[in-house]
Amino acid sequence: MQSRKLKDYAVITLKGMAMGAADVVPGVSGGTIAFISGIYEELLSSISSVNFQLIAVLKTEGIKAVWRKVNGNFLAALLLGIGISVVSLAKGISWLLMNEPVLLWSFFFGLVLASILYIGKQIVKWSILAVVLLLLGAVLAYYITTLQPLISENTSSLYLFIAGALAICAMILPGISGAFILVLLGAYKPVLDAIHNKDIKILVIVAAGAIVGLLSFSKILKWLFSSYKDLTLAVLTGFVLGSLNKIWPWKETLTWRINSHGIKVPLNEQSISPFDFSGDSQLMGAIVLAVVGFVFILILERIAVKNE
């Protein structure tokens, strides 16, 4: 693994904070942030290095060798940032989602729009197959964003295990939000309730599913990057493109649900024109924040190029 100084790990922690902030929003993927901040492939490699062989390494070489093998310093710095962000920003972002949804979604829309260009630029050689895969990825992601969330909640152990596995896969996949997958599967409320009620059994089941999903899916993605990088990037670009529908700032609520706090919140929404939006569309503010999000990604890209 590459040698790093303390300031390098501080930057990784900041990137983790950005990932955590994105994951709090049900519609924005932390994987997208990981990609545009230049740590995506290292993250996949570090996660996929966790396997049963580590037990043998632990016995023969000790815990320091295991820590080096899994790129422990990198993962620790990143997880620290994600944890700080989730704890400190969750309430603020939840407040913005409730009170200033148009402005918040506008910022993320600009951010994700710029990330499409960033990811697409990583493709070295375009081909007909790459274009087809990009379009298929976009159509699939768009279709997922239009699915009707399950109103009925399934709290069986197997179902929650599978939900945890699928959600964590989405979380590391640019474009699709893990929280949004939980909403679609009708598992978002049970998981939130388990957190609030400290239901250890449910949390362990979901966490076990997440660990299995993360370890297996990261290995698949790592293999795809090493064997078919351009085609994989094309699919991911399509995924992010198709996911824009989910974070379009102006929505019309079709159905509602009651959240774990007893508050009425949107369940199923559809994107509409800002000129058809009921209430204040905040069009100028939305445009400004979308531009800010877009420029923010361009600045990150410049910094990344400068570092290289």
C-alpha positions as CSV (number, residue, x, y, z in Angstrom):
1,M,0.0,0.0,0.0
2,Q,1.1,3.5,-0.7
3,S,2.9,5.5,2.0
4,R,0.9,8.4,3.5
5,K,1.4,11.2,5.9
6,L,-1.0,12.4,8.6
7,K,-2.4,15.2,6.4
8,D,-3.2,12.6,3.7
9,Y,-5.3,10.6,6.2
10,A,-7.0,13.9,7.3
11,V,-8.0,14.4,3.6
12,I,-9.4,10.8,3.5
13,T,-11.4,11.5,6.6
14,L,-12.9,14.6,5.0
15,K,-13.8,12.5,1.9
16,G,-15.4,10.0,4.3
17,M,-17.5,12.9,5.8
18,A,-18.7,13.8,2.3
19,M,-19.6,10.1,1.7
20,G,-21.5,10.0,5.0
21,A,-23.4,13.2,4.2
22,A,-24.5,11.8,0.9
23,D,-25.5,8.4,2.4
24,V,-27.8,10.2,4.9
25,V,-29.9,11.5,1.9
26,P,-32.2,8.7,0.5
27,G,-31.3,9.3,-3.1
28,V,-27.6,10.1,-3.2
29,S,-25.0,7.4,-3.2
30,G,-21.9,7.6,-1.1
31,G,-20.3,5.5,-3.9
32,T,-20.7,8.5,-6.2
33,I,-18.8,10.7,-3.7
34,A,-16.1,8.0,-3.4
35,F,-15.6,7.9,-7.1
36,I,-15.4,11.6,-7.8
37,S,-13.0,12.1,-4.8
38,G,-10.6,9.5,-6.3
39,I,-10.8,6.8,-3.7
40,Y,-13.3,4.4,-5.3
41,E,-11.0,1.7,-6.6
42,E,-8.8,1.8,-3.5
43,L,-12.0,1.4,-1.4
44,L,-13.1,-1.6,-3.4
45,S,-9.6,-3.2,-3.2
46,S,-9.4,-2.7,0.6
47,I,-12.9,-4.1,1.2
48,S,-12.3,-7.1,-1.1
49,S,-9.1,-8.0,0.7
50,V,-11.1,-9.0,3.7
51,N,-11.4,-12.8,3.4
52,F,-10.8,-16.1,5.3
53,Q,-7.1,-16.0,4.3
54,L,-6.7,-13.3,6.9
55,I,-7.2,-15.9,9.6
56,A,-4.0,-17.7,8.4
57,V,-2.2,-14.4,8.1
58,L,-3.2,-13.5,11.7
59,K,-1.9,-16.8,13.0
60,T,1.4,-16.7,11.1
61,E,2.3,-13.0,10.9
62,G,0.2,-11.3,13.5
63,I,-2.3,-8.5,13.6
64,K,0.0,-5.9,12.1
65,A,0.2,-7.9,8.9
66,V,-3.6,-8.2,8.8
67,W,-3.9,-4.5,9.2
68,R,-1.5,-3.8,6.4
69,K,-3.2,-6.4,4.1
70,V,-6.7,-4.8,4.5
71,N,-5.2,-1.2,4.2
72,G,-6.4,-0.6,7.7
73,N,-5.2,3.0,8.0
74,F,-7.2,4.0,4.9
75,L,-10.3,2.2,6.0
76,A,-10.1,3.6,9.6
77,A,-9.7,7.2,8.4
78,L,-12.6,6.8,5.9
79,L,-14.9,5.2,8.4
80,L,-14.0,7.9,11.0
81,G,-15.2,10.5,8.5
82,I,-18.4,8.7,7.6
83,G,-19.2,8.2,11.3
84,I,-18.5,11.9,12.1
85,S,-20.7,13.0,9.3
86,V,-23.6,10.7,10.1
87,V,-23.6,11.7,13.7
88,S,-23.1,15.4,13.2
89,L,-24.9,16.1,9.9
90,A,-27.8,13.6,10.0
91,K,-30.1,16.0,11.9
92,G,-29.1,19.0,9.8
93,I,-29.7,17.2,6.5
94,S,-33.0,15.7,7.8
95,W,-34.1,19.3,8.7
96,L,-33.2,20.5,5.2
97,L,-35.0,17.6,3.6
98,M,-38.1,18.6,5.6
99,N,-37.9,22.4,5.3
100,E,-35.8,23.2,2.2
101,P,-36.0,20.1,0.0
102,V,-35.8,22.0,-3.3
103,L,-32.6,23.8,-2.4
104,L,-31.0,20.7,-1.0
105,W,-31.9,18.5,-4.0
106,S,-30.7,21.3,-6.3
107,F,-27.2,21.2,-4.8
108,F,-27.0,17.4,-5.0
109,F,-28.4,17.5,-8.6
110,G,-25.6,19.8,-9.7
111,L,-23.1,17.7,-7.9
112,V,-24.2,14.4,-9.4
113,L,-24.6,16.0,-12.9
114,A,-21.0,17.1,-12.9
115,S,-20.0,13.6,-11.6
116,I,-21.4,12.1,-14.8
117,L,-19.0,14.0,-16.8
118,Y,-16.2,13.2,-14.4
119,I,-16.9,9.4,-14.5
120,G,-17.4,9.4,-18.3
121,K,-14.0,11.1,-18.8
122,Q,-12.3,8.2,-17.1
123,I,-13.3,5.9,-20.1
124,V,-10.2,5.6,-22.2
125,K,-11.7,3.9,-25.3
126,W,-15.3,4.3,-26.3
127,S,-17.0,1.6,-28.3
128,I,-20.5,0.7,-29.5
129,L,-20.7,-1.8,-26.6
130,A,-19.7,0.9,-24.1
131,V,-22.5,3.2,-25.4
132,V,-25.1,0.4,-25.3
133,L,-24.1,-0.5,-21.7
134,L,-24.2,3.2,-20.7
135,L,-27.8,3.5,-22.1
136,L,-28.8,0.2,-20.4
137,G,-27.4,1.4,-17.1
138,A,-29.3,4.7,-17.4
139,V,-32.6,3.0,-18.2
140,L,-32.2,0.5,-15.4
141,A,-31.3,3.2,-12.8
142,Y,-34.2,5.4,-14.1
143,Y,-36.6,2.5,-13.8
144,I,-35.5,1.8,-10.2
145,T,-36.2,5.4,-9.3
146,T,-39.8,5.1,-10.6
147,L,-40.6,1.9,-8.7
148,Q,-43.4,2.1,-6.1
149,P,-42.1,1.5,-2.6
150,L,-43.5,-1.4,-0.7
151,I,-46.1,-0.2,1.7
152,S,-46.3,-3.5,3.6
153,E,-43.3,-4.1,5.8
154,N,-41.6,-7.5,6.0
155,T,-39.7,-8.0,9.2
156,S,-38.7,-11.7,8.7
157,S,-35.1,-12.4,9.4
158,L,-34.3,-13.6,5.9
159,Y,-35.9,-10.6,4.3
160,L,-34.1,-8.1,6.4
161,F,-30.8,-10.0,5.8
162,I,-31.4,-9.7,2.0
163,A,-32.5,-6.1,2.3
164,G,-29.2,-5.3,4.2
165,A,-27.1,-7.0,1.5
166,L,-28.9,-5.2,-1.3
167,A,-28.8,-1.8,0.4
168,I,-25.0,-2.0,1.1
169,C,-24.4,-3.0,-2.5
170,A,-26.3,0.0,-3.7
171,M,-24.4,2.2,-1.2
172,I,-21.0,1.4,-2.8
173,L,-22.5,1.6,-6.4
174,P,-22.3,5.1,-7.8
175,G,-25.8,6.4,-8.6
176,I,-28.1,4.3,-6.4
177,S,-28.7,5.1,-2.8
178,G,-28.7,2.4,-0.2
179,A,-31.3,4.2,1.9
180,F,-33.5,4.4,-1.2
181,I,-33.3,0.7,-1.7
182,L,-34.4,0.1,1.9
183,V,-37.4,2.4,1.2
184,L,-38.3,0.5,-2.0
185,L,-38.1,-2.8,-0.1
186,G,-40.2,-1.6,2.8
187,A,-37.3,-2.1,5.2
188,Y,-36.4,1.5,5.9
189,K,-38.9,2.0,8.7
190,P,-38.2,-1.4,10.4
191,V,-34.5,-0.6,10.4
192,L,-35.1,2.9,11.7
193,D,-37.4,1.6,14.4
194,A,-34.8,-1.0,15.4
195,I,-32.2,1.8,15.8
196,H,-34.5,3.9,17.9
197,N,-35.7,0.9,20.0
198,K,-32.2,-0.6,20.2
199,D,-33.5,-3.9,18.8
200,I,-30.2,-5.7,18.7
201,K,-31.5,-8.8,17.0
202,I,-32.8,-6.9,13.9
203,L,-29.7,-4.7,13.8
204,V,-27.4,-7.7,13.9
205,I,-29.4,-9.4,11.1
206,V,-29.3,-6.3,8.8
207,A,-25.6,-5.8,9.6
208,A,-24.8,-9.4,8.8
209,G,-26.6,-9.0,5.4
210,A,-24.7,-5.8,4.8
211,I,-21.3,-7.4,5.6
212,V,-22.0,-10.4,3.3
213,G,-23.2,-8.1,0.5
214,L,-20.3,-5.7,0.9
215,L,-17.6,-8.3,0.8
216,S,-19.1,-10.3,-2.1
217,F,-20.1,-7.3,-4.3
218,S,-16.8,-5.4,-3.8
219,K,-14.9,-8.5,-5.1
220,I,-17.2,-8.5,-8.2
221,L,-16.7,-4.8,-8.8
222,K,-12.9,-5.1,-8.3
223,W,-12.8,-7.9,-10.9
224,L,-14.8,-5.9,-13.3
225,F,-12.6,-2.9,-12.9
226,S,-9.4,-4.9,-13.4
227,S,-10.8,-6.9,-16.4
228,Y,-13.3,-4.6,-18.1
229,K,-12.6,-1.1,-16.8
230,D,-14.0,1.0,-19.7
231,L,-17.2,-1.1,-19.9
232,T,-17.7,-1.0,-16.2
233,L,-17.2,2.8,-16.2
234,A,-19.8,3.1,-19.0
235,V,-22.4,1.2,-16.9
236,L,-21.6,3.3,-13.8
237,T,-21.9,6.5,-15.9
238,G,-25.3,5.3,-17.1
239,F,-26.3,4.4,-13.5
240,V,-25.5,7.9,-12.3
241,L,-27.3,9.5,-15.3
242,G,-30.4,7.5,-14.7
243,S,-30.4,8.3,-11.0
244,L,-30.8,12.0,-11.7
245,N,-34.6,11.4,-11.8
246,K,-34.5,10.5,-8.1
247,I,-32.8,13.8,-7.1
248,W,-34.7,16.1,-9.4
249,P,-35.6,19.1,-7.1
250,W,-39.2,19.5,-8.0
251,K,-41.5,16.7,-7.1
252,E,-45.2,16.0,-6.9
253,T,-46.2,13.6,-4.0
254,L,-48.5,10.8,-5.1
255,T,-48.7,8.9,-1.8
256,W,-47.7,9.5,1.8
257,R,-46.5,7.4,4.7
258,I,-46.0,7.9,8.5
259,N,-42.4,7.8,9.6
260,S,-41.0,6.4,12.9
261,H,-41.7,9.8,14.6
262,G,-45.3,9.8,13.6
263,I,-44.8,12.5,10.9
264,K,-46.4,12.4,7.5
265,V,-43.7,12.2,4.8
266,P,-43.8,11.5,1.0
267,L,-43.8,7.8,0.0
268,N,-44.1,7.9,-3.8
269,E,-43.2,11.0,-5.9
270,Q,-42.9,12.0,-9.5
271,S,-40.7,14.6,-11.1
272,I,-42.4,17.7,-12.5
273,S,-41.5,21.0,-14.1
274,P,-40.6,23.8,-11.7
275,F,-43.3,25.8,-13.4
276,D,-45.9,23.2,-12.4
277,F,-44.7,23.0,-8.8
278,S,-47.3,23.9,-6.2
279,G,-45.8,26.5,-3.9
280,D,-42.6,28.5,-4.2
281,S,-40.4,26.8,-6.8
282,Q,-37.3,28.8,-5.5
283,L,-36.1,28.6,-9.1
284,M,-33.2,31.2,-8.9
285,G,-31.9,29.8,-5.6
286,A,-32.1,26.2,-7.0
287,I,-30.2,27.2,-10.1
288,V,-27.5,28.9,-8.0
289,L,-27.1,25.9,-5.7
290,A,-27.0,23.5,-8.7
291,V,-24.2,25.5,-10.2
292,V,-22.4,25.5,-6.8
293,G,-22.7,21.7,-6.7
294,F,-21.5,21.4,-10.3
295,V,-18.5,23.8,-9.7
296,F,-17.6,21.9,-6.5
297,I,-17.0,18.8,-8.5
298,L,-14.9,20.6,-11.0
299,I,-12.7,22.0,-8.2
300,L,-12.3,18.5,-6.7
301,E,-11.2,17.2,-10.2
302,R,-8.7,20.1,-10.5
303,I,-7.3,19.3,-7.1
304,A,-7.0,15.6,-8.0
305,V,-5.2,16.3,-11.2
306,K,-2.8,18.7,-9.4
307,N,-2.0,16.0,-6.8
308,E,-1.3,13.5,-9.5
